[in-house]
Amino acid sequence: MTQRLHLVFGGELVDPNKTVFKDPSKIHIVGMFPDYNSAHSAWKAEAHRTVDDAHMRYFIAHIHRLRDEATAASPTEELGA
């Protein structure tokens, strides 16, 4: 069975119209979740908690998409990461 992990994280952005963090060392890691629904619930809670600050933004990263063992080269490898 394939495990589909999701990471929820966020922090203060330099500009609300971009996705550049003001201070990457202060990124808030909410947690790792075993499915999209639980990740979305955590994301929604953090987004609502910080709704009054336009510079705060939370994201869901699909960790399972970073590396696909079934393909010869994942997109991450192609980027040289």
C-alpha positions as CSV (number, residue, x, y, z in Angstrom):
1,M,0.0,0.0,0.0
2,T,1.3,3.4,-0.9
3,Q,1.6,5.9,1.9
4,R,0.6,9.4,1.0
5,L,2.2,11.8,3.6
6,H,1.3,15.4,3.8
7,L,3.3,18.2,5.6
8,V,1.5,21.3,6.9
9,F,3.7,24.3,7.4
10,G,3.6,28.1,7.3
11,G,4.9,31.4,8.4
12,E,5.2,35.1,7.7
13,L,5.7,36.0,4.0
14,V,7.6,39.0,2.7
15,D,4.7,39.9,0.5
16,P,1.2,38.4,0.7
17,N,1.2,38.1,-3.1
18,K,4.3,35.9,-3.2
19,T,5.4,32.7,-1.5
20,V,8.7,33.9,0.0
21,F,9.1,33.5,3.7
22,K,10.4,36.5,5.7
23,D,12.5,34.3,7.9
24,P,12.7,30.7,6.9
25,S,14.2,29.8,10.3
26,K,10.9,30.7,11.9
27,I,8.7,28.5,9.6
28,H,6.0,26.9,11.8
29,I,5.9,23.1,11.2
30,V,2.3,22.1,12.1
31,G,3.0,18.4,11.4
32,M,3.0,15.4,9.1
33,F,-0.3,13.8,8.3
34,P,-1.1,10.4,6.8
35,D,-3.9,11.6,4.5
36,Y,-5.1,14.8,2.8
37,N,-8.2,15.1,4.9
38,S,-6.3,15.3,8.2
39,A,-3.7,17.6,6.7
40,H,-6.5,19.9,5.3
41,S,-8.1,20.0,8.8
42,A,-4.8,21.0,10.4
43,W,-4.1,23.6,7.6
44,K,-7.6,25.1,8.0
45,A,-7.2,25.4,11.8
46,E,-3.9,27.3,11.4
47,A,-5.2,29.4,8.6
48,H,-8.2,30.5,10.7
49,R,-6.0,31.1,13.7
50,T,-3.9,33.6,11.7
51,V,-6.7,35.0,9.4
52,D,-6.2,38.6,10.7
53,D,-2.5,38.7,9.5
54,A,-2.4,39.0,5.7
55,H,1.4,38.1,5.8
56,M,0.8,34.7,7.5
57,R,0.2,31.8,5.1
58,Y,0.0,28.0,5.6
59,F,0.6,25.3,3.0
60,I,0.1,21.6,2.5
61,A,3.1,19.8,0.9
62,H,2.4,16.5,-0.8
63,I,5.5,14.7,0.5
64,H,4.6,11.5,-1.4
65,R,5.1,13.4,-4.6
66,L,8.7,14.4,-3.9
67,R,10.1,11.0,-4.7
68,D,8.5,8.4,-6.8
69,E,10.5,5.2,-6.6
70,A,8.7,3.8,-9.6
71,T,10.2,6.3,-12.1
72,A,13.8,6.4,-13.2
73,A,14.2,10.1,-12.2
74,S,11.9,12.0,-10.0
75,P,11.3,15.7,-10.5
76,T,13.4,16.4,-7.4
77,E,16.4,14.6,-8.9
78,E,15.9,16.5,-12.2
79,L,16.2,19.8,-10.4
80,G,19.6,18.7,-8.9
81,A,18.3,18.7,-5.3
